[in-house]
Amino acid sequence: MPRFALHMKHASLCLLLAAQAHSAELRTASKLTFDDAGTLYVADWKAARVYAVKVPPASAAPAAPFNLKDVQKSIAATLKVKEATLRFDDLAVQPGTGLAYVSVTAGGKAAVVSIDASGKVRRLPTSDLKAFVTITDPPAPDASFWRDLPAPALTVTDMKYHDGKLYLAGLSNRDFASALRVYDVPFNGKGRTATVEMYHPVHNQIETRAPIRAMTFATVDGVPSMVAAYTCTPLVLIPLNAIEDGAHIVGKTIGEMGWGSAPVGMVSYKFGGKEMVLLANSSRSADLMSVSDIAAQARLPGLHEPISVPDKPYAGVKGTMTPMSAVTRFDNLDDKLLLALRRDGASGAMQLMSIPKGAYLRLSDFVNEYDFKDYTYPPDDKFRPLHKYARALEGYPELAR
């Protein structure tokens, strides 16, 4: 082979190796979130990285309602795996497109798929990821909880984009293990890590290890703030300007939402002219709170005294019960609808369903007096407009009488 050709072959090989060195394949996809520009962020705890992934272009369109009664089957078919091997990790809606992105694990391998309201599933390529930030202080790889849960799996317990920054809650390897990490978007290789403590009224102790499990953002009396929820279930307020590299933050406990449950997600939105925060839980109904009520509680000293369990499990901010206890993950679909992953109680199938804001339920989950064919609504029945809207929304337009 001529020397020039040999040199070019060697140079090409070097370039290939360099490209491989700067790209990676997704190993886990524990958390998903989008920024305003439509870039998807994927947290990979095994690699201790967060990837910025450009998703295929999607035209802006009004969101259509989702009534998918078995997404497990269609996702398994797309990924060519057995349904029983799928574990669902997270859900995020691409803003303005009506597209849902779902992360799953199948046979130990991670995958991310997009799903539209018609049920069409597409796999997102995740084998050549180049844009990422590295989490420098994850939990020790040999640490675990309950024997089988690796501590690094809690490196990122929630991840949200807000106002040009990516916020990560989770665990670190520091003595005060509960950590908040912040990265500028687009990534510049730099991040800030603060540790967090809070008072837990149910446990009657200051806690510095237990991580934030769900978070959202609200402006409280003019102060941009994080509203954070922990397991068992204290609600904590953290000013965003307190999250500095190396800082230790004392969060203000403004609510105790009930014991024996873990947050599965939290979103904020405007509804009926009010700024609202909705917290969904693993073992009980969701809690709906107004930002004005959060602000009123934030003006008080904060919770510092234990509460009596089980007879008096609540304190501080009052949440309105919403019937979303079967939800495993959820997000805003648009200004009128939520989108939720949930398990069907009878079949065990994973469903992807729209849930109306304001009602927070699906009529087709129940059979009651209204559902009999010979039922006649009284002229002034206040539920009739909602029933008509919900029946059509849920895929039963012929019942929207």
Helices and strands as residue ranges (DSSP letters): H 3-21, E 31-34, E 39-44, E 49-54, E 67-68, H 71-79, G 83-85, E 86-94, E 99-106, E 109-115, E 121-123, E 132-134, E 144-145, E 149-150, G 151-154, E 158-162, E 165-171, E 178-184, E 191-200, E 205-207, E 214-220, E 223-229, E 234-239, G 240-242, E 248-250, E 252-256, E 263-271, E 274-281, E 286-290, H 291-298, E 315-316, E 320-322, E 327-332, E 337-343, E 350-356, G 363-365, G 369-371, H 384-393, G 397-399
